[in-house]
Amino acid sequence: MRRTLFESLVHAPLTEAPPVPDDTALAELAARVDRAARRRLGRSLAIRQVDAGSCNGCELEIHALNNAFYDLERFGLRFVASPRHADVLLVTGPVTKNMRQALERTYCATPDPKWVVAVGDCAVDGGVFSGSYAVVGGVSNVIPVDPHIRGCPPSPSDLLKGLISVLEQVSIKRPPG
Ligand code: SF4
C-alpha cells in the first residue's frame, strides 16, 4: 500500500489528458442539428438509444453527449425513454439473436417520420462480433437503416455529424395512406 502511494506521487498519472475543449465547433455542430431538426420536424430532435448487443463502448460515447462537457440538451437534443416519443433511433452493436425481436418491436413503436442511425462498426456488419453464433449481424439485417456512423467507437462529434447527415440528406418518409 505504501509502495503504491509512493509510486502514485512520483509517476505521472496513468489516465489520458482530457480533450481540449472546442466550444465553438461543438456549439456550431449542435446548432446545425437543431436547425435541421426544426426545419424537418418543426421542433427539436428526440432520440431513443437502443443497445442491440454492443460492448457498451458506443454507449459511453453516446452518454457523453449528455455530460457537462457536451451538454447537448441545451441545444434541443433530447434523449427520450420511449420509442413512442422518438424521432430517431440510435442503434448500437451487432444485433444479437436475443435482441432481434426487441429491436423490431421498438422500430414498429416509433411513429413516422422516423430515422434509424446505426452507430459503430458493429452496427454496420457485426464488426468484431461478425460470425458469432449469437448475432444476426448488422442493424440493416433487421430494420431499415438511414445512415451508418462508423467508428469503434465513434466520437460524440462524429455522432453529431451523423445526425446532421440524417436530417439534411434523408427525405421525410411519410406514412402510407
Ligand atoms: S463498434 Fe466498437 S465500441 Fe461499438 S459496440 Fe462494437 S466493439 Fe464496442
Backbone and ligand atoms as CSV (ligand in chain L), in Angstrom:
chain,resi,resn,atom,element,x,y,z
A,1,MET,N,N,0.837,-1.209,0.000
A,1,MET,CA,C,0.000,0.000,0.000
A,1,MET,C,C,0.874,1.263,0.000
A,2,ARG,N,N,1.920,1.221,0.903
A,2,ARG,CA,C,2.806,2.384,0.983
A,2,ARG,C,C,3.548,2.591,-0.333
A,3,ARG,N,N,3.914,1.427,-0.927
A,3,ARG,CA,C,4.649,1.495,-2.196
A,3,ARG,C,C,3.761,2.108,-3.307
A,4,THR,N,N,2.517,1.663,-3.363
A,4,THR,CA,C,1.586,2.192,-4.369
A,4,THR,C,C,1.407,3.692,-4.190
A,5,LEU,N,N,1.283,4.090,-2.921
A,5,LEU,CA,C,1.113,5.513,-2.632
A,5,LEU,C,C,2.337,6.308,-3.093
A,6,PHE,N,N,3.517,5.754,-2.811
A,6,PHE,CA,C,4.754,6.440,-3.204
A,6,PHE,C,C,4.852,6.547,-4.733
A,7,GLU,N,N,4.514,5.412,-5.406
A,7,GLU,CA,C,4.605,5.425,-6.875
A,7,GLU,C,C,3.629,6.419,-7.473
A,8,SER,N,N,2.462,6.534,-6.877
A,8,SER,CA,C,1.487,7.483,-7.422
A,8,SER,C,C,1.958,8.928,-7.245
A,9,LEU,N,N,2.846,9.146,-6.271
A,9,LEU,CA,C,3.358,10.507,-6.061
A,9,LEU,C,C,4.478,10.850,-7.032
A,10,VAL,N,N,5.277,9.835,-7.412
A,10,VAL,CA,C,6.454,10.150,-8.243
A,10,VAL,C,C,6.216,9.918,-9.731
A,11,HIS,N,N,5.188,9.095,-10.089
A,11,HIS,CA,C,4.941,8.835,-11.510
A,11,HIS,C,C,3.786,9.693,-12.024
A,12,ALA,N,N,3.828,9.890,-13.337
A,12,ALA,CA,C,2.736,10.641,-13.967
A,12,ALA,C,C,1.462,9.818,-13.903
A,13,PRO,N,N,0.280,10.442,-13.839
A,13,PRO,CA,C,-0.968,9.675,-13.795
A,13,PRO,C,C,-1.132,8.803,-15.036
A,14,LEU,N,N,-1.810,7.655,-14.854
A,14,LEU,CA,C,-2.000,6.738,-15.984
A,14,LEU,C,C,-3.151,7.177,-16.888
A,15,THR,N,N,-3.999,8.052,-16.392
A,15,THR,CA,C,-5.139,8.479,-17.199
A,15,THR,C,C,-4.691,9.404,-18.335
A,16,GLU,N,N,-5.488,9.400,-19.402
A,16,GLU,CA,C,-5.175,10.277,-20.533
A,16,GLU,C,C,-5.588,11.704,-20.201
A,17,ALA,N,N,-4.930,12.637,-20.859
A,17,ALA,CA,C,-5.320,14.039,-20.685
A,17,ALA,C,C,-6.701,14.241,-21.310
A,18,PRO,N,N,-7.550,15.071,-20.706
A,18,PRO,CA,C,-8.871,15.305,-21.302
A,18,PRO,C,C,-8.736,16.039,-22.633
A,19,PRO,N,N,-9.721,15.880,-23.526
A,19,PRO,CA,C,-9.636,16.581,-24.808
A,19,PRO,C,C,-9.679,18.089,-24.601
A,20,VAL,N,N,-8.994,18.796,-25.481
A,20,VAL,CA,C,-9.024,20.265,-25.397
A,20,VAL,C,C,-10.402,20.726,-25.872
A,21,PRO,N,N,-11.123,21.467,-25.026
A,21,PRO,CA,C,-12.474,21.847,-25.443
A,21,PRO,C,C,-12.473,22.791,-26.644
A,22,ASP,N,N,-13.329,22.486,-27.609
A,22,ASP,CA,C,-13.510,23.395,-28.743
A,22,ASP,C,C,-14.982,23.791,-28.739
A,23,ASP,N,N,-15.291,24.711,-27.827
A,23,ASP,CA,C,-16.690,25.073,-27.602
A,23,ASP,C,C,-17.354,25.620,-28.858
A,24,THR,N,N,-16.593,26.367,-29.651
A,24,THR,CA,C,-17.198,26.989,-30.833
A,24,THR,C,C,-17.627,25.929,-31.836
A,25,ALA,N,N,-16.726,24.962,-32.103
A,25,ALA,CA,C,-17.057,23.915,-33.080
A,25,ALA,C,C,-18.230,23.083,-32.583
A,26,LEU,N,N,-18.239,22.749,-31.293
A,26,LEU,CA,C,-19.318,21.948,-30.731
A,26,LEU,C,C,-20.650,22.696,-30.814
A,27,ALA,N,N,-20.627,23.969,-30.445
A,27,ALA,CA,C,-21.861,24.764,-30.484
A,27,ALA,C,C,-22.385,24.853,-31.911
A,28,GLU,N,N,-21.473,24.998,-32.874
A,28,GLU,CA,C,-21.888,25.101,-34.283
A,28,GLU,C,C,-22.510,23.786,-34.753
A,29,LEU,N,N,-21.868,22.663,-34.389
A,29,LEU,CA,C,-22.404,21.350,-34.787
A,29,LEU,C,C,-23.797,21.141,-34.198
A,30,ALA,N,N,-23.929,21.408,-32.890
A,30,ALA,CA,C,-25.210,21.184,-32.219
A,30,ALA,C,C,-26.282,22.117,-32.770
A,31,ALA,N,N,-25.900,23.356,-33.068
A,31,ALA,CA,C,-26.879,24.307,-33.602
A,31,ALA,C,C,-27.341,23.861,-34.991
A,32,ARG,N,N,-26.437,23.269,-35.781
A,32,ARG,CA,C,-26.827,22.771,-37.108
A,32,ARG,C,C,-27.828,21.626,-36.977
A,33,VAL,N,N,-27.600,20.736,-35.997
A,33,VAL,CA,C,-28.561,19.642,-35.784
A,33,VAL,C,C,-29.920,20.225,-35.399
A,34,ASP,N,N,-29.892,21.194,-34.483
A,34,ASP,CA,C,-31.149,21.782,-34.014
A,34,ASP,C,C,-31.893,22.481,-35.152
A,35,ARG,N,N,-31.154,23.254,-35.979
A,35,ARG,CA,C,-31.790,23.957,-37.110
A,35,ARG,C,C,-32.407,22.960,-38.081
A,36,ALA,N,N,-31.638,21.903,-38.397
A,36,ALA,CA,C,-32.138,20.899,-39.347
A,36,ALA,C,C,-33.366,20.195,-38.775
A,37,ALA,N,N,-33.357,19.913,-37.464
A,37,ALA,CA,C,-34.499,19.233,-36.840
A,37,ALA,C,C,-35.729,20.124,-36.889
A,38,ARG,N,N,-35.533,21.407,-36.620
A,38,ARG,CA,C,-36.687,22.318,-36.616
A,38,ARG,C,C,-37.247,22.498,-38.031
A,39,ARG,N,N,-36.329,22.514,-39.029
A,39,ARG,CA,C,-36.781,22.654,-40.410
A,39,ARG,C,C,-37.571,21.419,-40.838
A,40,ARG,N,N,-37.066,20.230,-40.473
A,40,ARG,CA,C,-37.692,18.983,-40.897
A,40,ARG,C,C,-38.927,18.649,-40.082
A,41,LEU,N,N,-38.825,18.878,-38.775
A,41,LEU,CA,C,-39.860,18.378,-37.869
A,41,LEU,C,C,-40.678,19.483,-37.222
A,42,GLY,N,N,-40.205,20.724,-37.298
A,42,GLY,CA,C,-40.893,21.828,-36.651
A,42,GLY,C,C,-40.635,21.861,-35.155
A,43,ARG,N,N,-39.697,21.068,-34.682
A,43,ARG,CA,C,-39.369,21.050,-33.250
A,43,ARG,C,C,-37.995,20.419,-33.086
A,44,SER,N,N,-37.566,20.332,-31.838
A,44,SER,CA,C,-36.236,19.773,-31.594
A,44,SER,C,C,-36.266,18.245,-31.728
A,45,LEU,N,N,-35.091,17.674,-31.670
A,45,LEU,CA,C,-34.952,16.264,-32.014
A,45,LEU,C,C,-35.024,15.381,-30.770
A,46,ALA,N,N,-35.856,14.332,-30.836
A,46,ALA,CA,C,-35.957,13.368,-29.731
A,46,ALA,C,C,-35.303,12.057,-30.170
A,47,ILE,N,N,-34.397,11.584,-29.349
A,47,ILE,CA,C,-33.580,10.413,-29.721
A,47,ILE,C,C,-33.813,9.291,-28.717
A,48,ARG,N,N,-34.066,8.103,-29.227
A,48,ARG,CA,C,-34.143,6.909,-28.372
A,48,ARG,C,C,-32.933,6.039,-28.687
A,49,GLN,N,N,-32.152,5.740,-27.681
A,49,GLN,CA,C,-30.985,4.891,-27.904
A,49,GLN,C,C,-31.356,3.428,-27.667
A,50,VAL,N,N,-30.934,2.570,-28.582
A,50,VAL,CA,C,-31.221,1.139,-28.461
A,50,VAL,C,C,-29.905,0.371,-28.518
A,51,ASP,N,N,-29.602,-0.342,-27.458
A,51,ASP,CA,C,-28.424,-1.209,-27.444
A,51,ASP,C,C,-28.875,-2.590,-27.888
A,52,ALA,N,N,-28.467,-2.956,-29.103
A,52,ALA,CA,C,-28.908,-4.242,-29.650
A,52,ALA,C,C,-27.906,-5.353,-29.362
A,53,GLY,N,N,-26.867,-5.030,-28.575
A,53,GLY,CA,C,-25.904,-6.078,-28.227
A,53,GLY,C,C,-24.463,-5.600,-28.218
A,54,SER,N,N,-24.275,-4.308,-28.001
A,54,SER,CA,C,-22.912,-3.755,-28.100
A,54,SER,C,C,-22.071,-4.092,-26.874
A,55,CYS,N,N,-20.783,-3.741,-26.953
A,55,CYS,CA,C,-19.875,-3.956,-25.812
A,55,CYS,C,C,-19.976,-2.812,-24.821
A,56,ASN,N,N,-20.813,-1.823,-25.129
A,56,ASN,CA,C,-21.059,-0.621,-24.321
A,56,ASN,C,C,-20.052,0.496,-24.573
A,57,GLY,N,N,-19.069,0.248,-25.448
A,57,GLY,CA,C,-18.135,1.322,-25.800
A,57,GLY,C,C,-18.872,2.438,-26.527
A,58,CYS,N,N,-19.758,2.069,-27.454
A,58,CYS,CA,C,-20.510,3.093,-28.196
A,58,CYS,C,C,-21.438,3.853,-27.245
A,59,GLU,N,N,-22.010,3.146,-26.265
A,59,GLU,CA,C,-22.907,3.819,-25.312
A,59,GLU,C,C,-22.161,4.887,-24.516
A,60,LEU,N,N,-20.914,4.585,-24.167
A,60,LEU,CA,C,-20.156,5.578,-23.388
A,60,LEU,C,C,-20.036,6.884,-24.166
A,61,GLU,N,N,-19.814,6.766,-25.485
A,61,GLU,CA,C,-19.692,7.985,-26.304
A,61,GLU,C,C,-21.042,8.677,-26.455
A,62,ILE,N,N,-22.094,7.875,-26.585
A,62,ILE,CA,C,-23.435,8.470,-26.692
A,62,ILE,C,C,-23.803,9.171,-25.384
A,63,HIS,N,N,-23.500,8.526,-24.262
A,63,HIS,CA,C,-23.782,9.154,-22.972
A,63,HIS,C,C,-23.012,10.458,-22.821
A,64,ALA,N,N,-21.831,10.516,-23.418
A,64,ALA,CA,C,-21.013,11.724,-23.294
A,64,ALA,C,C,-21.728,12.942,-23.891
A,65,LEU,N,N,-22.647,12.706,-24.836
A,65,LEU,CA,C,-23.383,13.843,-25.407
A,65,LEU,C,C,-24.183,14.577,-24.334
A,66,ASN,N,N,-24.521,13.868,-23.258
A,66,ASN,CA,C,-25.330,14.469,-22.189
A,66,ASN,C,C,-24.507,14.956,-21.014
A,67,ASN,N,N,-23.185,14.741,-21.049
A,67,ASN,CA,C,-22.417,15.116,-19.860
A,67,ASN,C,C,-22.182,16.633,-19.811
A,68,ALA,N,N,-21.503,17.067,-18.753
A,68,ALA,CA,C,-21.344,18.514,-18.557
A,68,ALA,C,C,-20.481,19.141,-19.651
A,69,PHE,N,N,-19.652,18.338,-20.302
A,69,PHE,CA,C,-18.762,18.858,-21.337
A,69,PHE,C,C,-19.546,19.164,-22.618
A,70,TYR,N,N,-20.358,18.200,-23.070
A,70,TYR,CA,C,-21.117,18.403,-24.317
A,70,TYR,C,C,-22.497,19.024,-24.037
A,71,ASP,N,N,-23.201,18.505,-23.040
A,71,ASP,CA,C,-24.468,19.072,-22.573
A,71,ASP,C,C,-25.408,19.445,-23.724
A,72,LEU,N,N,-25.732,18.426,-24.534
A,72,LEU,CA,C,-26.458,18.737,-25.765
A,72,LEU,C,C,-27.913,19.148,-25.560
A,73,GLU,N,N,-28.447,18.862,-24.397
A,73,GLU,CA,C,-29.843,19.218,-24.180
A,73,GLU,C,C,-30.048,20.734,-24.286
A,74,ARG,N,N,-28.976,21.483,-24.017
A,74,ARG,CA,C,-29.123,22.949,-24.117
A,74,ARG,C,C,-29.379,23.378,-25.561
A,75,PHE,N,N,-29.071,22.499,-26.551
A,75,PHE,CA,C,-29.321,22.827,-27.957
A,75,PHE,C,C,-30.598,22.180,-28.489
A,76,GLY,N,N,-31.374,21.566,-27.604
A,76,GLY,CA,C,-32.644,20.993,-28.053
A,76,GLY,C,C,-32.573,19.538,-28.457
A,77,LEU,N,N,-31.446,18.883,-28.198
A,77,LEU,CA,C,-31.372,17.449,-28.499
A,77,LEU,C,C,-31.674,16.673,-27.230
A,78,ARG,N,N,-32.715,15.842,-27.277
A,78,ARG,CA,C,-33.153,15.159,-26.054
A,78,ARG,C,C,-33.130,13.656,-26.251
A,79,PHE,N,N,-32.690,12.959,-25.224
A,79,PHE,CA,C,-32.831,11.508,-25.216
A,79,PHE,C,C,-34.132,11.186,-24.493
A,80,VAL,N,N,-34.938,10.329,-25.089
A,80,VAL,CA,C,-36.242,10.016,-24.503
A,80,VAL,C,C,-36.284,8.549,-24.088
A,81,ALA,N,N,-37.198,8.250,-23.160
A,81,ALA,CA,C,-37.232,6.918,-22.558
A,81,ALA,C,C,-38.087,5.938,-23.344
A,82,SER,N,N,-38.882,6.451,-24.290
A,82,SER,CA,C,-39.774,5.550,-25.016
A,82,SER,C,C,-39.630,5.788,-26.517
A,83,PRO,N,N,-39.652,4.725,-27.313
A,83,PRO,CA,C,-39.628,4.917,-28.776
A,83,PRO,C,C,-40.863,5.666,-29.278
A,84,ARG,N,N,-41.937,5.644,-28.501
A,84,ARG,CA,C,-43.166,6.332,-28.928
A,84,ARG,C,C,-42.994,7.852,-28.942
A,85,HIS,N,N,-41.954,8.338,-28.274
A,85,HIS,CA,C,-41.701,9.781,-28.235
A,85,HIS,C,C,-40.513,10.163,-29.109
A,86,ALA,N,N,-39.988,9.224,-29.891
A,86,ALA,CA,C,-38.701,9.449,-30.566
A,86,ALA,C,C,-38.864,9.787,-32.046
A,87,ASP,N,N,-37.921,10.583,-32.553
A,87,ASP,CA,C,-37.794,10.818,-33.996
A,87,ASP,C,C,-36.713,9.917,-34.573
A,88,VAL,N,N,-35.679,9.699,-33.781
A,88,VAL,CA,C,-34.505,8.954,-34.255
A,88,VAL,C,C,-34.216,7.796,-33.313
A,89,LEU,N,N,-33.974,6.625,-33.896
A,89,LEU,CA,C,-33.446,5.507,-33.108
A,89,LEU,C,C,-31.952,5.434,-33.363
A,90,LEU,N,N,-31.194,5.513,-32.292
A,90,LEU,CA,C,-29.741,5.432,-32.376
A,90,LEU,C,C,-29.380,4.017,-31.924
A,91,VAL,N,N,-29.056,3.144,-32.875
A,91,VAL,CA,C,-28.904,1.725,-32.552
A,91,VAL,C,C,-27.427,1.336,-32.553
A,92,THR,N,N,-26.986,0.696,-31.476
A,92,THR,CA,C,-25.581,0.291,-31.372
A,92,THR,C,C,-25.471,-1.230,-31.355
A,93,GLY,N,N,-24.279,-1.664,-31.714
A,93,GLY,CA,C,-23.917,-3.073,-31.540
A,93,GLY,C,C,-24.309,-3.945,-32.695
A,94,PRO,N,N,-23.736,-5.147,-32.741
A,94,PRO,CA,C,-24.297,-6.126,-33.657
A,94,PRO,C,C,-25.647,-6.502,-33.058
A,95,VAL,N,N,-26.596,-6.879,-33.891
A,95,VAL,CA,C,-27.886,-7.292,-33.328
A,95,VAL,C,C,-27.754,-8.741,-32.859
A,96,THR,N,N,-27.940,-8.956,-31.568
A,96,THR,CA,C,-27.870,-10.331,-31.070
A,96,THR,C,C,-29.203,-11.023,-31.340
A,97,LYS,N,N,-29.153,-12.339,-31.340
A,97,LYS,CA,C,-30.397,-13.085,-31.569
A,97,LYS,C,C,-31.418,-12.761,-30.487
A,98,ASN,N,N,-30.931,-12.546,-29.257
A,98,ASN,CA,C,-31.842,-12.217,-28.152
A,98,ASN,C,C,-32.514,-10.869,-28.333
A,99,MET,N,N,-31.837,-9.940,-29.004
A,99,MET,CA,C,-32.362,-8.571,-29.115
A,99,MET,C,C,-33.116,-8.315,-30.413
A,100,ARG,N,N,-33.109,-9.288,-31.321
A,100,ARG,CA,C,-33.716,-9.068,-32.633
A,100,ARG,C,C,-35.181,-8.646,-32.522
A,101,GLN,N,N,-35.957,-9.416,-31.787
A,101,GLN,CA,C,-37.386,-9.115,-31.699
A,101,GLN,C,C,-37.621,-7.776,-30.992
A,102,ALA,N,N,-36.831,-7.504,-29.958
A,102,ALA,CA,C,-36.996,-6.237,-29.233
A,102,ALA,C,C,-36.713,-5.058,-30.163
A,103,LEU,N,N,-35.706,-5.212,-31.032
A,103,LEU,CA,C,-35.382,-4.129,-31.972
A,103,LEU,C,C,-36.512,-3.938,-32.977
A,104,GLU,N,N,-37.048,-5.031,-33.484
A,104,GLU,CA,C,-38.165,-4.925,-34.437
A,104,GLU,C,C,-39.366,-4.243,-33.781
A,105,ARG,N,N,-39.648,-4.607,-32.549
A,105,ARG,CA,C,-40.804,-4.023,-31.861
A,105,ARG,C,C,-40.569,-2.550,-31.539
A,106,THR,N,N,-39.323,-2.212,-31.207
A,106,THR,CA,C,-39.003,-0.794,-30.947
A,106,THR,C,C,-39.201,0.021,-32.218
A,107,TYR,N,N,-38.755,-0.526,-33.343
A,107,TYR,CA,C,-38.909,0.166,-34.634
A,107,TYR,C,C,-40.401,0.383,-34.937
A,108,CYS,N,N,-41.192,-0.650,-34.753
A,108,CYS,CA,C,-42.637,-0.536,-35.043
A,108,CYS,C,C,-43.311,0.470,-34.112
A,109,ALA,N,N,-42.803,0.606,-32.885
A,109,ALA,CA,C,-43.429,1.509,-31.904
A,109,ALA,C,C,-43.055,2.968,-32.145
A,110,THR,N,N,-42.061,3.224,-32.999
A,110,THR,CA,C,-41.625,4.606,-33.235
A,110,THR,C,C,-42.501,5.232,-34.321
A,111,PRO,N,N,-43.097,6.397,-34.046
A,111,PRO,CA,C,-44.006,6.989,-35.042
A,111,PRO,C,C,-43.253,7.538,-36.254
A,112,ASP,N,N,-43.932,7.576,-37.406
A,112,ASP,CA,C,-43.381,8.206,-38.618
A,112,ASP,C,C,-43.532,9.710,-38.513
A,113,PRO,N,N,-42.675,10.543,-39.116
A,113,PRO,CA,C,-41.446,10.108,-39.782
A,113,PRO,C,C,-40.375,9.736,-38.766
A,114,LYS,N,N,-39.593,8.722,-39.095
A,114,LYS,CA,C,-38.562,8.282,-38.162
A,114,LYS,C,C,-37.307,7.926,-38.941
A,115,TRP,N,N,-36.208,7.981,-38.244
A,115,TRP,CA,C,-34.925,7.614,-38.844
A,115,TRP,C,C,-34.213,6.643,-37.934
A,116,VAL,N,N,-33.455,5.777,-38.573
A,116,VAL,CA,C,-32.630,4.840,-37.799
A,116,VAL,C,C,-31.171,5.124,-38.123
A,117,VAL,N,N,-30.393,5.392,-37.099
A,117,VAL,CA,C,-28.966,5.623,-37.282
A,117,VAL,C,C,-28.223,4.470,-36.618
A,118,ALA,N,N,-27.444,3.747,-37.419
A,118,ALA,CA,C,-26.651,2.636,-36.878
A,118,ALA,C,C,-25.307,3.196,-36.442
A,119,VAL,N,N,-25.000,3.007,-35.165
A,119,VAL,CA,C,-23.809,3.639,-34.578
A,119,VAL,C,C,-22.727,2.600,-34.303
A,120,GLY,N,N,-21.547,2.832,-34.888
A,120,GLY,CA,C,-20.400,1.955,-34.608
A,120,GLY,C,C,-20.208,0.893,-35.677
A,121,ASP,N,N,-18.982,0.412,-35.779
A,121,ASP,CA,C,-18.659,-0.588,-36.803
A,121,ASP,C,C,-19.466,-1.870,-36.629
A,122,CYS,N,N,-19.770,-2.226,-35.380
A,122,CYS,CA,C,-20.549,-3.454,-35.152
A,122,CYS,C,C,-21.950,-3.330,-35.745
A,123,ALA,N,N,-22.498,-2.116,-35.695
A,123,ALA,CA,C,-23.857,-1.920,-36.198
A,123,ALA,C,C,-23.900,-1.985,-37.724
A,124,VAL,N,N,-22.736,-1.838,-38.368
A,124,VAL,CA,C,-22.704,-1.898,-39.838
A,124,VAL,C,C,-22.802,-3.352,-40.301
A,125,ASP,N,N,-21.904,-4.195,-39.798
A,125,ASP,CA,C,-21.870,-5.578,-40.302
A,125,ASP,C,C,-21.530,-6.608,-39.215
A,126,GLY,N,N,-21.674,-6.228,-37.975
A,126,GLY,CA,C,-21.327,-7.133,-36.872
A,126,GLY,C,C,-19.959,-6.844,-36.292
A,127,GLY,N,N,-19.114,-6.140,-37.058
A,127,GLY,CA,C,-17.793,-5.738,-36.562
A,127,GLY,C,C,-17.002,-6.906,-36.001
A,128,VAL,N,N,-16.442,-6.717,-34.821
A,128,VAL,CA,C,-15.607,-7.757,-34.218
A,128,VAL,C,C,-16.429,-8.987,-33.803
A,129,PHE,N,N,-17.752,-8.831,-33.759
A,129,PHE,CA,C,-18.602,-9.966,-33.388
A,129,PHE,C,C,-19.128,-10.706,-34.616
A,130,SER,N,N,-18.699,-10.257,-35.786
A,130,SER,CA,C,-19.192,-10.860,-37.020
A,130,SER,C,C,-18.893,-12.360,-37.048
A,131,GLY,N,N,-19.862,-13.157,-37.416
A,131,GLY,CA,C,-19.668,-14.603,-37.489
A,131,GLY,C,C,-19.988,-15.331,-36.200
A,132,SER,N,N,-20.245,-14.576,-35.125
A,132,SER,CA,C,-20.572,-15.236,-33.858
A,132,SER,C,C,-21.920,-15.952,-33.972
A,133,TYR,N,N,-22.033,-17.079,-33.292
A,133,TYR,CA,C,-23.299,-17.832,-33.304
A,133,TYR,C,C,-24.421,-17.031,-32.661
A,134,ALA,N,N,-24.047,-16.000,-31.857
A,134,ALA,CA,C,-25.058,-15.294,-31.066
A,134,ALA,C,C,-25.606,-14.053,-31.766
A,135,VAL,N,N,-25.054,-13.673,-32.916
A,135,VAL,CA,C,-25.505,-12.426,-33.535
A,135,VAL,C,C,-26.141,-12.662,-34.903
A,136,VAL,N,N,-27.072,-11.754,-35.210
A,136,VAL,CA,C,-27.738,-11.781,-36.512
A,136,VAL,C,C,-26.891,-11.028,-37.540
A,137,GLY,N,N,-26.114,-10.039,-37.073
A,137,GLY,CA,C,-25.284,-9.221,-37.977
A,137,GLY,C,C,-25.542,-7.756,-37.731
A,138,GLY,N,N,-25.404,-6.947,-38.794
A,138,GLY,CA,C,-25.610,-5.504,-38.672
A,138,GLY,C,C,-27.082,-5.159,-38.488
A,139,VAL,N,N,-27.318,-3.902,-38.147
A,139,VAL,CA,C,-28.692,-3.449,-37.867
A,139,VAL,C,C,-29.566,-3.541,-39.117
A,140,SER,N,N,-28.958,-3.288,-40.300
A,140,SER,CA,C,-29.770,-3.294,-41.520
A,140,SER,C,C,-30.247,-4.698,-41.884
A,141,ASN,N,N,-29.742,-5.725,-41.219
A,141,ASN,CA,C,-30.282,-7.079,-41.427
A,141,ASN,C,C,-31.647,-7.235,-40.786
A,142,VAL,N,N,-32.003,-6.281,-39.907
A,142,VAL,CA,C,-33.241,-6.434,-39.143
A,142,VAL,C,C,-34.250,-5.319,-39.448
A,143,ILE,N,N,-33.774,-4.066,-39.478
A,143,ILE,CA,C,-34.666,-2.931,-39.752
A,143,ILE,C,C,-33.960,-2.011,-40.752
A,144,PRO,N,N,-34.740,-1.169,-41.488
A,144,PRO,CA,C,-34.109,-0.249,-42.448
A,144,PRO,C,C,-33.251,0.783,-41.729
A,145,VAL,N,N,-32.057,1.017,-42.266
A,145,VAL,CA,C,-31.131,1.977,-41.653
A,145,VAL,C,C,-30.951,3.152,-42.599
A,146,ASP,N,N,-30.936,4.360,-42.055
A,146,ASP,CA,C,-30.658,5.532,-42.880
A,146,ASP,C,C,-29.136,5.682,-42.972
A,147,PRO,N,N,-28.467,6.413,-42.131
A,147,PRO,CA,C,-27.003,6.396,-42.267
A,147,PRO,C,C,-26.361,5.490,-41.227
A,148,HIS,N,N,-25.144,5.113,-41.510
A,148,HIS,CA,C,-24.290,4.463,-40.524
A,148,HIS,C,C,-23.281,5.484,-40.043
A,149,ILE,N,N,-22.955,5.440,-38.775
A,149,ILE,CA,C,-21.852,6.263,-38.271
A,149,ILE,C,C,-20.750,5.291,-37.867
A,150,ARG,N,N,-19.691,5.315,-38.640
A,150,ARG,CA,C,-18.611,4.353,-38.396
A,150,ARG,C,C,-17.723,4.788,-37.242
A,151,GLY,N,N,-16.930,3.842,-36.757
A,151,GLY,CA,C,-16.006,4.123,-35.667
A,151,GLY,C,C,-16.130,3.036,-34.627
A,152,CYS,N,N,-15.078,2.867,-33.854
A,152,CYS,CA,C,-15.107,1.834,-32.817
A,152,CYS,C,C,-14.442,2.374,-31.559
A,153,PRO,N,N,-15.158,3.172,-30.790
A,153,PRO,CA,C,-16.483,3.724,-31.072
A,153,PRO,C,C,-16.353,5.080,-31.768
A,154,PRO,N,N,-17.437,5.577,-32.385
A,154,PRO,CA,C,-17.397,6.944,-32.931
A,154,PRO,C,C,-17.392,7.969,-31.800
A,155,SER,N,N,-16.752,9.098,-32.038
A,155,SER,CA,C,-16.694,10.146,-31.007
A,155,SER,C,C,-18.026,10.907,-30.959
A,156,PRO,N,N,-18.289,11.643,-29.882
A,156,PRO,CA,C,-19.511,12.462,-29.835
A,156,PRO,C,C,-19.621,13.415,-31.030
A,157,SER,N,N,-18.499,13.971,-31.485
A,157,SER,CA,C,-18.575,14.859,-32.653
A,157,SER,C,C,-18.994,14.081,-33.894
A,158,ASP,N,N,-18.492,12.844,-34.056
A,158,ASP,CA,C,-18.928,12.005,-35.185
A,158,ASP,C,C,-20.430,11.739,-35.100
A,159,LEU,N,N,-20.919,11.530,-33.874
A,159,LEU,CA,C,-22.351,11.269,-33.698
A,159,LEU,C,C,-23.171,12.469,-34.148
A,160,LEU,N,N,-22.710,13.651,-33.778
A,160,LEU,CA,C,-23.433,14.868,-34.176
A,160,LEU,C,C,-23.432,15.038,-35.687
A,161,LYS,N,N,-22.266,14.777,-36.310
A,161,LYS,CA,C,-22.193,14.901,-37.777
A,161,LYS,C,C,-23.131,13.892,-38.433
A,162,GLY,N,N,-23.233,12.695,-37.857
A,162,GLY,CA,C,-24.152,11.690,-38.398
A,162,GLY,C,C,-25.596,12.129,-38.295
A,163,LEU,N,N,-25.950,12.750,-37.166
A,163,LEU,CA,C,-27.330,13.222,-37.004
A,163,LEU,C,C,-27.639,14.327,-38.006
A,164,ILE,N,N,-26.651,15.185,-38.247
A,164,ILE,CA,C,-26.855,16.243,-39.247
A,164,ILE,C,C,-27.104,15.617,-40.610
A,165,SER,N,N,-26.313,14.590,-40.956
A,165,SER,CA,C,-26.491,13.993,-42.279
A,165,SER,C,C,-27.866,13.346,-42.397
A,166,VAL,N,N,-28.395,12.788,-41.308
A,166,VAL,CA,C,-29.754,12.231,-41.366
A,166,VAL,C,C,-30.736,13.322,-41.713
A,167,LEU,N,N,-30.657,14.408,-40.963
A,167,LEU,CA,C,-31.679,15.437,-41.086
A,167,LEU,C,C,-31.546,16.240,-42.369
A,168,GLU,N,N,-30.338,16.396,-42.861
A,168,GLU,CA,C,-30.146,17.238,-44.048
A,168,GLU,C,C,-30.294,16.476,-45.361
A,169,GLN,N,N,-30.014,15.170,-45.347
A,169,GLN,CA,C,-29.966,14.461,-46.621
A,169,GLN,C,C,-31.102,13.474,-46.839
A,170,VAL,N,N,-31.678,12.975,-45.769
A,170,VAL,CA,C,-32.706,11.943,-45.945
A,170,VAL,C,C,-34.058,12.620,-46.052
A,171,SER,N,N,-34.804,12.226,-47.067
A,171,SER,CA,C,-36.109,12.846,-47.231
A,171,SER,C,C,-37.076,12.265,-46.207
A,172,ILE,N,N,-38.041,13.083,-45.840
A,172,ILE,CA,C,-39.009,12.643,-44.830
A,172,ILE,C,C,-39.854,11.499,-45.395
A,173,LYS,N,N,-39.966,10.421,-44.610
A,173,LYS,CA,C,-40.760,9.269,-45.038
A,173,LYS,C,C,-42.158,9.452,-44.483
A,174,ARG,N,N,-43.086,9.597,-45.364
A,174,ARG,CA,C,-44.481,9.760,-44.927
A,174,ARG,C,C,-45.116,8.408,-44.682
A,175,PRO,N,N,-45.990,8.315,-43.692
A,175,PRO,CA,C,-46.691,7.043,-43.515
A,175,PRO,C,C,-47.574,6.751,-44.714
A,176,PRO,N,N,-47.755,5.483,-45.123
A,176,PRO,CA,C,-48.582,5.179,-46.281
A,176,PRO,C,C,-50.041,5.585,-46.031
A,177,GLY,N,N,-50.743,5.894,-47.120
A,177,GLY,CA,C,-52.147,6.207,-46.976
A,177,GLY,C,C,-52.454,7.619,-47.345
L,1,SF4,S1,S,-18.213,-0.564,-32.570
L,1,SF4,FE1,FE,-16.566,-0.928,-31.070
L,1,SF4,S2,S,-17.211,0.231,-29.247
L,1,SF4,FE2,FE,-19.038,-0.012,-30.548
L,1,SF4,S3,S,-20.044,-1.895,-29.830
L,1,SF4,FE3,FE,-18.635,-2.511,-31.479
L,1,SF4,S4,S,-16.737,-3.094,-30.449
L,1,SF4,FE4,FE,-17.937,-1.898,-28.973
